[in-house]
Amino acid sequence: MLEWVRGDYTRRFGVAAQLAFQFAKKRGVVYETLDTWTGYWRDILLVKTGCNNNIVNVDFLPDLVQVAGAYNLIQIKMALKSIIEAGEQLKLNANARLVMEALMLNIPRLPLNKAAEPKTEVNRA
């Protein structure tokens, strides 16, 4: 996921097209992908609010810290909400390509200056 969050809109729309194509064949895989992204952004939210001991994706802690530092709380909440809404829209039989493209537009792009910064230590309290 970090690849397309850091990527330009060409990359993002490529991911949207892949997911829409996959949705036509195996919907469950796309729902699982959205669930994974929801969990990842939930962990980013927890890191941002200082609740590091509650994260699920412990193996990705350095990346979570990097992303949490690059976004403000409103952006993180917006990304999480957008992913959840995309899943709900797909369940209502919305056009998968449009849903995925809208999702790619709603997730804020990781600022380039933040993406290049070294990973920081985390308060493990």
LUMSE-309387 format. One record per atom (N, C-alpha, C): atom name; residue number from 1; residue in one letter; x, y, z. Coordinates in Angstrom, 3 decimals. Example, Ala and Ser with C-alpha at 12.3 -4.5 7.8 and 13.67 -1.06 7.14 Angstrom:
! residues 2
+------+-----+-----+----------+----------+----------+
| atom |   n | res |       c1 |       c2 |       c3 |
+------+-----+-----+----------+----------+----------+
|    N |   1 |   A |   13.190 |   -5.690 |    7.800 |
|   CA |   1 |   A |   12.300 |   -4.500 |    7.800 |
|    C |   1 |   A |   13.200 |   -3.300 |    7.800 |
|    N |   2 |   S |   12.850 |   -2.250 |    7.080 |
|   CA |   2 |   S |   13.670 |   -1.060 |    7.140 |
|    C |   2 |   S |   12.900 |    0.030 |    7.870 |
+------+-----+-----+----------+----------+----------+
END
This chain:
! residues 125
+------+-----+-----+----------+----------+----------+
| atom |   n | res |       c1 |       c2 |       c3 |
+------+-----+-----+----------+----------+----------+
|    N |   1 |   M |    0.815 |   -1.187 |    0.000 |
|   CA |   1 |   M |    0.000 |    0.000 |    0.000 |
|    C |   1 |   M |    0.863 |    1.258 |    0.000 |
|    N |   2 |   L |    1.977 |    1.246 |    0.718 |
|   CA |   2 |   L |    2.815 |    2.439 |    0.761 |
|    C |   2 |   L |    3.309 |    2.861 |   -0.606 |
|    N |   3 |   E |    3.476 |    1.913 |   -1.513 |
|   CA |   3 |   E |    3.928 |    2.264 |   -2.859 |
|    C |   3 |   E |    2.958 |    3.209 |   -3.544 |
|    N |   4 |   W |    1.666 |    2.891 |   -3.494 |
|   CA |   4 |   W |    0.734 |    3.771 |   -4.188 |
|    C |   4 |   W |    0.406 |    5.010 |   -3.373 |
|    N |   5 |   V |    0.553 |    4.958 |   -2.042 |
|   CA |   5 |   V |    0.337 |    6.164 |   -1.241 |
|    C |   5 |   V |    1.411 |    7.187 |   -1.569 |
|    N |   6 |   R |    2.610 |    6.709 |   -1.843 |
|   CA |   6 |   R |    3.705 |    7.599 |   -2.223 |
|    C |   6 |   R |    3.649 |    7.962 |   -3.705 |
|    N |   7 |   G |    2.929 |    7.188 |   -4.480 |
|   CA |   7 |   G |    2.929 |    7.347 |   -5.925 |
|    C |   7 |   G |    2.067 |    8.485 |   -6.429 |
|    N |   8 |   D |    2.234 |    8.755 |   -7.715 |
|   CA |   8 |   D |    1.428 |    9.785 |   -8.359 |
|    C |   8 |   D |    0.064 |    9.201 |   -8.741 |
|    N |   9 |   Y |   -0.756 |   10.017 |   -9.349 |
|   CA |   9 |   Y |   -2.112 |    9.572 |   -9.669 |
|    C |   9 |   Y |   -2.138 |    8.520 |  -10.770 |
|    N |  10 |   T |   -1.139 |    8.509 |  -11.636 |
|   CA |  10 |   T |   -1.064 |    7.451 |  -12.644 |
|    C |  10 |   T |   -0.930 |    6.103 |  -11.952 |
|    N |  11 |   R |   -0.072 |    6.021 |  -10.971 |
|   CA |  11 |   R |    0.121 |    4.780 |  -10.200 |
|    C |  11 |   R |   -1.169 |    4.423 |   -9.450 |
|    N |  12 |   R |   -1.781 |    5.394 |   -8.839 |
|   CA |  12 |   R |   -2.997 |    5.150 |   -8.071 |
|    C |  12 |   R |   -4.134 |    4.634 |   -8.957 |
|    N |  13 |   F |   -4.299 |    5.248 |  -10.137 |
|   CA |  13 |   F |   -5.371 |    4.785 |  -11.026 |
|    C |  13 |   F |   -5.064 |    3.407 |  -11.595 |
|    N |  14 |   G |   -3.791 |    3.072 |  -11.706 |
|   CA |  14 |   G |   -3.416 |    1.720 |  -12.093 |
|    C |  14 |   G |   -3.840 |    0.708 |  -11.033 |
|    N |  15 |   V |   -3.637 |    1.059 |   -9.773 |
|   CA |  15 |   V |   -4.070 |    0.201 |   -8.666 |
|    C |  15 |   V |   -5.593 |    0.090 |   -8.661 |
|    N |  16 |   A |   -6.275 |    1.211 |   -8.895 |
|   CA |  16 |   A |   -7.743 |    1.200 |   -8.948 |
|    C |  16 |   A |   -8.241 |    0.268 |  -10.046 |
|    N |  17 |   A |   -7.621 |    0.330 |  -11.198 |
|   CA |  17 |   A |   -8.015 |   -0.535 |  -12.316 |
|    C |  17 |   A |   -7.784 |   -2.007 |  -11.980 |
|    N |  18 |   Q |   -6.653 |   -2.307 |  -11.357 |
|   CA |  18 |   Q |   -6.362 |   -3.691 |  -10.960 |
|    C |  18 |   Q |   -7.400 |   -4.209 |   -9.969 |
|    N |  19 |   L |   -7.741 |   -3.391 |   -8.995 |
|   CA |  19 |   L |   -8.725 |   -3.806 |   -7.995 |
|    C |  19 |   L |  -10.107 |   -3.987 |   -8.616 |
|    N |  20 |   A |  -10.485 |   -3.090 |   -9.511 |
|   CA |  20 |   A |  -11.785 |   -3.214 |  -10.173 |
|    C |  20 |   A |  -11.836 |   -4.477 |  -11.021 |
|    N |  21 |   F |  -10.767 |   -4.783 |  -11.732 |
|   CA |  21 |   F |  -10.692 |   -5.999 |  -12.523 |
|    C |  21 |   F |  -10.783 |   -7.225 |  -11.614 |
|    N |  22 |   Q |  -10.049 |   -7.179 |  -10.525 |
|   CA |  22 |   Q |  -10.074 |   -8.285 |   -9.558 |
|    C |  22 |   Q |  -11.474 |   -8.442 |   -8.964 |
|    N |  23 |   F |  -12.148 |   -7.331 |   -8.712 |
|   CA |  23 |   F |  -13.477 |   -7.374 |   -8.110 |
|    C |  23 |   F |  -14.457 |   -8.110 |   -9.013 |
|    N |  24 |   A |  -14.293 |   -7.962 |  -10.312 |
|   CA |  24 |   A |  -15.178 |   -8.642 |  -11.261 |
|    C |  24 |   A |  -14.994 |  -10.158 |  -11.216 |
|    N |  25 |   K |  -13.830 |  -10.614 |  -10.799 |
|   CA |  25 |   K |  -13.529 |  -12.041 |  -10.783 |
|    C |  25 |   K |  -13.637 |  -12.670 |   -9.390 |
|    N |  26 |   K |  -13.040 |  -11.997 |   -8.403 |
|   CA |  26 |   K |  -13.008 |  -12.521 |   -7.033 |
|    C |  26 |   K |  -13.243 |  -11.385 |   -6.049 |
|    N |  27 |   R |  -14.481 |  -11.132 |   -5.762 |
|   CA |  27 |   R |  -14.826 |  -10.018 |   -4.881 |
|    C |  27 |   R |  -14.188 |  -10.146 |   -3.501 |
|    N |  28 |   G |  -14.111 |  -11.360 |   -3.014 |
|   CA |  28 |   G |  -13.565 |  -11.576 |   -1.677 |
|    C |  28 |   G |  -12.145 |  -11.068 |   -1.526 |
|    N |  29 |   V |  -11.352 |  -11.185 |   -2.575 |
|   CA |  29 |   V |   -9.964 |  -10.722 |   -2.521 |
|    C |  29 |   V |   -9.923 |   -9.198 |   -2.346 |
|    N |  30 |   V |  -10.798 |   -8.500 |   -3.020 |
|   CA |  30 |   V |  -10.835 |   -7.039 |   -2.907 |
|    C |  30 |   V |  -11.325 |   -6.631 |   -1.516 |
|    N |  31 |   Y |  -12.333 |   -7.321 |   -1.002 |
|   CA |  31 |   Y |  -12.790 |   -7.023 |    0.358 |
|    C |  31 |   Y |  -11.683 |   -7.274 |    1.374 |
|    N |  32 |   E |  -10.911 |   -8.338 |    1.186 |
|   CA |  32 |   E |   -9.780 |   -8.626 |    2.074 |
|    C |  32 |   E |   -8.724 |   -7.524 |    1.973 |
|    N |  33 |   T |   -8.469 |   -7.041 |    0.768 |
|   CA |  33 |   T |   -7.507 |   -5.955 |    0.577 |
|    C |  33 |   T |   -7.969 |   -4.708 |    1.320 |
|    N |  34 |   L |   -9.242 |   -4.373 |    1.178 |
|   CA |  34 |   L |   -9.776 |   -3.198 |    1.883 |
|    C |  34 |   L |   -9.715 |   -3.397 |    3.394 |
|    N |  35 |   D |   -9.973 |   -4.604 |    3.865 |
|   CA |  35 |   D |   -9.871 |   -4.888 |    5.303 |
|    C |  35 |   D |   -8.432 |   -4.721 |    5.787 |
|    N |  36 |   T |   -7.487 |   -5.174 |    4.980 |
|   CA |  36 |   T |   -6.072 |   -5.020 |    5.333 |
|    C |  36 |   T |   -5.705 |   -3.544 |    5.409 |
|    N |  37 |   W |   -6.138 |   -2.777 |    4.415 |
|   CA |  37 |   W |   -5.861 |   -1.343 |    4.416 |
|    C |  37 |   W |   -6.525 |   -0.659 |    5.611 |
|    N |  38 |   T |   -7.737 |   -1.086 |    5.957 |
|   CA |  38 |   T |   -8.421 |   -0.519 |    7.123 |
|    C |  38 |   T |   -7.597 |   -0.768 |    8.382 |
|    N |  39 |   G |   -7.103 |   -1.980 |    8.533 |
|   CA |  39 |   G |   -6.274 |   -2.298 |    9.696 |
|    C |  39 |   G |   -4.989 |   -1.480 |    9.727 |
|    N |  40 |   Y |   -4.394 |   -1.300 |    8.574 |
|   CA |  40 |   Y |   -3.161 |   -0.529 |    8.487 |
|    C |  40 |   Y |   -3.408 |    0.924 |    8.891 |
|    N |  41 |   W |   -4.457 |    1.537 |    8.348 |
|   CA |  41 |   W |   -4.762 |    2.935 |    8.687 |
|    C |  41 |   W |   -5.232 |    3.079 |   10.126 |
|    N |  42 |   R |   -5.882 |    2.048 |   10.654 |
|   CA |  42 |   R |   -6.248 |    2.052 |   12.075 |
|    C |  42 |   R |   -4.983 |    2.126 |   12.915 |
|    N |  43 |   D |   -3.981 |    1.330 |   12.533 |
|   CA |  43 |   D |   -2.714 |    1.356 |   13.260 |
|    C |  43 |   D |   -2.027 |    2.707 |   13.134 |
|    N |  44 |   I |   -2.106 |    3.325 |   11.968 |
|   CA |  44 |   I |   -1.537 |    4.664 |   11.792 |
|    C |  44 |   I |   -2.225 |    5.642 |   12.743 |
|    N |  45 |   L |   -3.538 |    5.534 |   12.837 |
|   CA |  45 |   L |   -4.300 |    6.381 |   13.759 |
|    C |  45 |   L |   -3.850 |    6.158 |   15.199 |
|    N |  46 |   L |   -3.669 |    4.909 |   15.583 |
|   CA |  46 |   L |   -3.226 |    4.602 |   16.944 |
|    C |  46 |   L |   -1.829 |    5.154 |   17.213 |
|    N |  47 |   V |   -0.930 |    5.020 |   16.250 |
|   CA |  47 |   V |    0.421 |    5.566 |   16.414 |
|    C |  47 |   V |    0.354 |    7.083 |   16.546 |
|    N |  48 |   K |   -0.461 |    7.713 |   15.714 |
|   CA |  48 |   K |   -0.584 |    9.174 |   15.732 |
|    C |  48 |   K |   -1.083 |    9.663 |   17.093 |
|    N |  49 |   T |   -1.951 |    8.879 |   17.726 |
|   CA |  49 |   T |   -2.521 |    9.290 |   19.010 |
|    C |  49 |   T |   -1.740 |    8.747 |   20.209 |
|    N |  50 |   G |   -0.610 |    8.084 |   19.932 |
|   CA |  50 |   G |    0.241 |    7.610 |   21.020 |
|    C |  50 |   G |   -0.156 |    6.281 |   21.631 |
|    N |  51 |   C |   -0.989 |    5.530 |   20.954 |
|   CA |  51 |   C |   -1.444 |    4.228 |   21.468 |
|    C |  51 |   C |   -0.713 |    3.081 |   20.767 |
|    N |  52 |   N |    0.589 |    3.170 |   20.701 |
|   CA |  52 |   N |    1.398 |    2.204 |   19.954 |
|    C |  52 |   N |    1.264 |    0.775 |   20.452 |
|    N |  53 |   N |    0.978 |    0.595 |   21.723 |
|   CA |  53 |   N |    0.884 |   -0.763 |   22.259 |
|    C |  53 |   N |   -0.382 |   -1.485 |   21.808 |
|    N |  54 |   N |   -1.279 |   -0.808 |   21.102 |
|   CA |  54 |   N |   -2.521 |   -1.426 |   20.627 |
|    C |  54 |   N |   -2.506 |   -1.754 |   19.141 |
|    N |  55 |   I |   -1.389 |   -1.517 |   18.455 |
|   CA |  55 |   I |   -1.369 |   -1.767 |   17.017 |
|    C |  55 |   I |   -1.328 |   -3.263 |   16.724 |
|    N |  56 |   V |   -1.849 |   -3.632 |   15.565 |
|   CA |  56 |   V |   -1.889 |   -5.029 |   15.127 |
|    C |  56 |   V |   -0.676 |   -5.356 |   14.266 |
|    N |  57 |   N |   -0.316 |   -4.456 |   13.375 |
|   CA |  57 |   N |    0.764 |   -4.688 |   12.402 |
|    C |  57 |   N |    2.111 |   -4.279 |   12.982 |
|    N |  58 |   V |    2.522 |   -4.945 |   14.044 |
|   CA |  58 |   V |    3.750 |   -4.605 |   14.754 |
|    C |  58 |   V |    4.973 |   -4.691 |   13.844 |
|    N |  59 |   D |    4.963 |   -5.618 |   12.899 |
|   CA |  59 |   D |    6.099 |   -5.772 |   11.989 |
|    C |  59 |   D |    6.323 |   -4.543 |   11.120 |
|    N |  60 |   F |    5.295 |   -3.728 |   10.956 |
|   CA |  60 |   F |    5.391 |   -2.539 |   10.105 |
|    C |  60 |   F |    5.514 |   -1.256 |   10.923 |
|    N |  61 |   L |    5.880 |   -1.377 |   12.179 |
|   CA |  61 |   L |    5.924 |   -0.210 |   13.058 |
|    C |  61 |   L |    6.755 |    0.946 |   12.499 |
|    N |  62 |   P |    7.953 |    0.716 |   11.952 |
|   CA |  62 |   P |    8.695 |    1.868 |   11.403 |
|    C |  62 |   P |    7.930 |    2.592 |   10.295 |
|    N |  63 |   D |    7.269 |    1.841 |    9.416 |
|   CA |  63 |   D |    6.476 |    2.470 |    8.357 |
|    C |  63 |   D |    5.264 |    3.195 |    8.936 |
|    N |  64 |   L |    4.641 |    2.602 |    9.931 |
|   CA |  64 |   L |    3.485 |    3.230 |   10.571 |
|    C |  64 |   L |    3.883 |    4.565 |   11.197 |
|    N |  65 |   V |    5.024 |    4.586 |   11.845 |
|   CA |  65 |   V |    5.520 |    5.816 |   12.465 |
|    C |  65 |   V |    5.793 |    6.874 |   11.400 |
|    N |  66 |   Q |    6.404 |    6.452 |   10.303 |
|   CA |  66 |   Q |    6.717 |    7.384 |    9.214 |
|    C |  66 |   Q |    5.446 |    8.003 |    8.647 |
|    N |  67 |   V |    4.457 |    7.169 |    8.356 |
|   CA |  67 |   V |    3.212 |    7.663 |    7.769 |
|    C |  67 |   V |    2.453 |    8.526 |    8.775 |
|    N |  68 |   A |    2.394 |    8.084 |   10.028 |
|   CA |  68 |   A |    1.698 |    8.863 |   11.056 |
|    C |  68 |   A |    2.328 |   10.246 |   11.219 |
|    N |  69 |   G |    3.635 |   10.327 |   11.064 |
|   CA |  69 |   G |    4.314 |   11.614 |   11.172 |
|    C |  69 |   G |    4.088 |   12.519 |    9.978 |
|    N |  70 |   A |    3.748 |   11.923 |    8.850 |
|   CA |  70 |   A |    3.575 |   12.707 |    7.629 |
|    C |  70 |   A |    2.184 |   13.319 |    7.494 |
|    N |  71 |   Y |    1.208 |   12.733 |    8.182 |
|   CA |  71 |   Y |   -0.173 |   13.199 |    8.067 |
|    C |  71 |   Y |   -0.664 |   13.780 |    9.383 |
|    N |  72 |   N |   -1.660 |   14.646 |    9.260 |
|   CA |  72 |   N |   -2.308 |   15.105 |   10.486 |
|    C |  72 |   N |   -3.467 |   14.158 |   10.813 |
|    N |  73 |   L |   -4.032 |   14.313 |   11.972 |
|   CA |  73 |   L |   -5.080 |   13.416 |   12.452 |
|    C |  73 |   L |   -6.306 |   13.420 |   11.538 |
|    N |  74 |   I |   -6.670 |   14.552 |   11.022 |
|   CA |  74 |   I |   -7.834 |   14.647 |   10.130 |
|    C |  74 |   I |   -7.598 |   13.865 |    8.847 |
|    N |  75 |   Q |   -6.405 |   13.954 |    8.272 |
|   CA |  75 |   Q |   -6.092 |   13.205 |    7.058 |
|    C |  75 |   Q |   -6.143 |   11.701 |    7.301 |
|    N |  76 |   I |   -5.641 |   11.269 |    8.426 |
|   CA |  76 |   I |   -5.656 |    9.839 |    8.752 |
|    C |  76 |   I |   -7.091 |    9.348 |    8.912 |
|    N |  77 |   K |   -7.890 |   10.109 |    9.632 |
|   CA |  77 |   K |   -9.296 |    9.729 |    9.811 |
|    C |  77 |   K |  -10.039 |    9.723 |    8.483 |
|    N |  78 |   M |   -9.734 |   10.674 |    7.602 |
|   CA |  78 |   M |  -10.368 |   10.733 |    6.293 |
|    C |  78 |   M |   -9.999 |    9.505 |    5.458 |
|    N |  79 |   A |   -8.739 |    9.108 |    5.498 |
|   CA |  79 |   A |   -8.297 |    7.932 |    4.747 |
|    C |  79 |   A |   -9.005 |    6.688 |    5.256 |
|    N |  80 |   L |   -9.060 |    6.524 |    6.548 |
|   CA |  80 |   L |   -9.725 |    5.367 |    7.150 |
|    C |  80 |   L |  -11.203 |    5.333 |    6.785 |
|    N |  81 |   K |  -11.856 |    6.467 |    6.884 |
|   CA |  81 |   K |  -13.267 |    6.564 |    6.535 |
|    C |  81 |   K |  -13.496 |    6.257 |    5.051 |
|    N |  82 |   S |  -12.613 |    6.730 |    4.193 |
|   CA |  82 |   S |  -12.750 |    6.499 |    2.747 |
|    C |  82 |   S |  -12.640 |    5.023 |    2.398 |
|    N |  83 |   I |  -11.748 |    4.316 |    3.058 |
|   CA |  83 |   I |  -11.587 |    2.889 |    2.795 |
|    C |  83 |   I |  -12.827 |    2.128 |    3.248 |
|    N |  84 |   I |  -13.325 |    2.455 |    4.411 |
|   CA |  84 |   I |  -14.536 |    1.794 |    4.931 |
|    C |  84 |   I |  -15.716 |    2.070 |    4.002 |
|    N |  85 |   E |  -15.867 |    3.320 |    3.579 |
|   CA |  85 |   E |  -16.976 |    3.677 |    2.688 |
|    C |  85 |   E |  -16.859 |    2.975 |    1.334 |
|    N |  86 |   A |  -15.641 |    2.806 |    0.839 |
|   CA |  86 |   A |  -15.452 |    2.104 |   -0.438 |
|    C |  86 |   A |  -15.976 |    0.674 |   -0.332 |
|    N |  87 |   G |  -15.669 |    0.008 |    0.752 |
|   CA |  87 |   G |  -16.175 |   -1.349 |    0.961 |
|    C |  87 |   G |  -17.689 |   -1.392 |    1.026 |
|    N |  88 |   E |  -18.279 |   -0.415 |    1.705 |
|   CA |  88 |   E |  -19.741 |   -0.349 |    1.806 |
|    C |  88 |   E |  -20.378 |   -0.094 |    0.441 |
|    N |  89 |   Q |  -19.770 |    0.778 |   -0.351 |
|   CA |  89 |   Q |  -20.296 |    1.077 |   -1.683 |
|    C |  89 |   Q |  -20.220 |   -0.148 |   -2.591 |
|    N |  90 |   L |  -19.141 |   -0.905 |   -2.486 |
|   CA |  90 |   L |  -19.026 |   -2.123 |   -3.294 |
|    C |  90 |   L |  -20.103 |   -3.137 |   -2.915 |
|    N |  91 |   K |  -20.405 |   -3.213 |   -1.631 |
|   CA |  91 |   K |  -21.453 |   -4.141 |   -1.178 |
|    C |  91 |   K |  -22.831 |   -3.716 |   -1.685 |
|    N |  92 |   L |  -22.979 |   -2.429 |   -1.988 |
|   CA |  92 |   L |  -24.236 |   -1.927 |   -2.538 |
|    C |  92 |   L |  -24.259 |   -1.989 |   -4.062 |
|    N |  93 |   N |  -23.253 |   -2.657 |   -4.640 |
|   CA |  93 |   N |  -23.171 |   -2.908 |   -6.070 |
|    C |  93 |   N |  -22.859 |   -1.651 |   -6.894 |
|    N |  94 |   A |  -22.091 |   -0.741 |   -6.299 |
|   CA |  94 |   A |  -21.643 |    0.433 |   -7.042 |
|    C |  94 |   A |  -20.601 |    0.004 |   -8.074 |
|    N |  95 |   N |  -20.359 |    0.858 |   -9.047 |
|   CA |  95 |   N |  -19.358 |    0.577 |  -10.074 |
|    C |  95 |   N |  -17.983 |    0.481 |   -9.414 |
|    N |  96 |   A |  -17.370 |   -0.701 |   -9.479 |
|   CA |  96 |   A |  -16.112 |   -0.959 |   -8.769 |
|    C |  96 |   A |  -14.992 |   -0.016 |   -9.224 |
|    N |  97 |   R |  -14.920 |    0.248 |  -10.499 |
|   CA |  97 |   R |  -13.849 |    1.120 |  -10.998 |
|    C |  97 |   R |  -13.998 |    2.535 |  -10.436 |
|    N |  98 |   L |  -15.220 |    3.059 |  -10.449 |
|   CA |  98 |   L |  -15.442 |    4.402 |   -9.911 |
|    C |  98 |   L |  -15.169 |    4.466 |   -8.411 |
|    N |  99 |   V |  -15.582 |    3.428 |   -7.695 |
|   CA |  99 |   V |  -15.350 |    3.379 |   -6.249 |
|    C |  99 |   V |  -13.853 |    3.387 |   -5.951 |
|    N | 100 |   M |  -13.108 |    2.563 |   -6.680 |
|   CA | 100 |   M |  -11.665 |    2.464 |   -6.443 |
|    C | 100 |   M |  -10.942 |    3.746 |   -6.855 |
|    N | 101 |   E |  -11.363 |    4.361 |   -7.949 |
|   CA | 101 |   E |  -10.742 |    5.621 |   -8.363 |
|    C | 101 |   E |  -11.022 |    6.731 |   -7.349 |
|    N | 102 |   A |  -12.250 |    6.790 |   -6.862 |
|   CA | 102 |   A |  -12.577 |    7.787 |   -5.836 |
|    C | 102 |   A |  -11.753 |    7.549 |   -4.572 |
|    N | 103 |   L |  -11.576 |    6.290 |   -4.219 |
|   CA | 103 |   L |  -10.764 |    5.963 |   -3.046 |
|    C | 103 |   L |   -9.331 |    6.457 |   -3.231 |
|    N | 104 |   M |   -8.768 |    6.230 |   -4.401 |
|   CA | 104 |   M |   -7.391 |    6.662 |   -4.668 |
|    C | 104 |   M |   -7.257 |    8.184 |   -4.587 |
|    N | 105 |   L |   -8.311 |    8.896 |   -4.951 |
|   CA | 105 |   L |   -8.291 |   10.356 |   -4.853 |
|    C | 105 |   L |   -8.477 |   10.838 |   -3.417 |
|    N | 106 |   N |   -9.195 |   10.056 |   -2.609 |
|   CA | 106 |   N |   -9.492 |   10.452 |   -1.229 |
|    C | 106 |   N |   -8.359 |   10.174 |   -0.245 |
|    N | 107 |   I |   -7.471 |    9.258 |   -0.576 |
|   CA | 107 |   I |   -6.347 |    8.979 |    0.321 |
|    C | 107 |   I |   -5.281 |   10.042 |    0.056 |
|    N | 108 |   P |   -4.917 |   10.805 |    1.068 |
|   CA | 108 |   P |   -3.929 |   11.858 |    0.840 |
|    C | 108 |   P |   -2.574 |   11.272 |    0.444 |
|    N | 109 |   R |   -1.917 |   11.942 |   -0.455 |
|   CA | 109 |   R |   -0.611 |   11.492 |   -0.929 |
|    C | 109 |   R |    0.431 |   11.757 |    0.149 |
|    N | 110 |   L |    1.310 |   10.802 |    0.359 |
|   CA | 110 |   L |    2.379 |   10.962 |    1.331 |
|    C | 110 |   L |    3.320 |   12.044 |    0.829 |
|    N | 111 |   P |    3.519 |   13.107 |    1.592 |
|   CA | 111 |   P |    4.398 |   14.192 |    1.144 |
|    C | 111 |   P |    5.791 |   13.665 |    0.842 |
|    N | 112 |   L |    6.355 |   14.105 |   -0.266 |
|   CA | 112 |   L |    7.665 |   13.609 |   -0.696 |
|    C | 112 |   L |    8.752 |   13.887 |    0.328 |
|    N | 113 |   N |    8.714 |   15.055 |    0.956 |
|   CA | 113 |   N |    9.751 |   15.363 |    1.939 |
|    C | 113 |   N |    9.653 |   14.443 |    3.151 |
|    N | 114 |   K |    8.459 |   14.022 |    3.509 |
|   CA | 114 |   K |    8.283 |   13.097 |    4.630 |
|    C | 114 |   K |    8.647 |   11.678 |    4.224 |
|    N | 115 |   A |    8.393 |   11.323 |    2.975 |
|   CA | 115 |   A |    8.682 |    9.971 |    2.507 |
|    C | 115 |   A |   10.182 |    9.705 |    2.496 |
|    N | 116 |   A |   10.975 |   10.739 |    2.334 |
|   CA | 116 |   A |   12.419 |   10.564 |    2.238 |
|    C | 116 |   A |   13.114 |   10.630 |    3.595 |
|    N | 117 |   E |   12.381 |   11.062 |    4.621 |
|   CA | 117 |   E |   13.002 |   11.186 |    5.933 |
|    C | 117 |   E |   13.314 |    9.823 |    6.525 |
|    N | 118 |   P |   14.373 |    9.748 |    7.334 |
|   CA | 118 |   P |   14.668 |    8.485 |    8.002 |
|    C | 118 |   P |   13.587 |    8.163 |    9.012 |
|    N | 119 |   K |   13.413 |    6.885 |    9.276 |
|   CA | 119 |   K |   12.415 |    6.441 |   10.232 |
|    C | 119 |   K |   12.848 |    6.823 |   11.629 |
|    N | 120 |   T |   11.867 |    7.194 |   12.460 |
|   CA | 120 |   T |   12.168 |    7.644 |   13.803 |
|    C | 120 |   T |   11.822 |    6.574 |   14.818 |
|    N | 121 |   E |   12.360 |    6.751 |   15.999 |
|   CA | 121 |   E |   12.053 |    5.824 |   17.083 |
|    C | 121 |   E |   10.648 |    6.090 |   17.599 |
|    N | 122 |   V |   10.074 |    5.090 |   18.205 |
|   CA | 122 |   V |    8.710 |    5.182 |   18.682 |
|    C | 122 |   V |    8.690 |    5.095 |   20.187 |
|    N | 123 |   N |    7.857 |    5.906 |   20.793 |
|   CA | 123 |   N |    7.645 |    5.791 |   22.227 |
|    C | 123 |   N |    6.820 |    4.535 |   22.490 |
|    N | 124 |   R |    7.376 |    3.561 |   23.139 |
|   CA | 124 |   R |    6.711 |    2.281 |   23.344 |
|    C | 124 |   R |    5.961 |    2.232 |   24.665 |
|    N | 125 |   A |    5.626 |    3.362 |   25.202 |
|   CA | 125 |   A |    4.907 |    3.415 |   26.475 |
|    C | 125 |   A |    3.496 |    2.922 |   26.341 |
+------+-----+-----+----------+----------+----------+
END
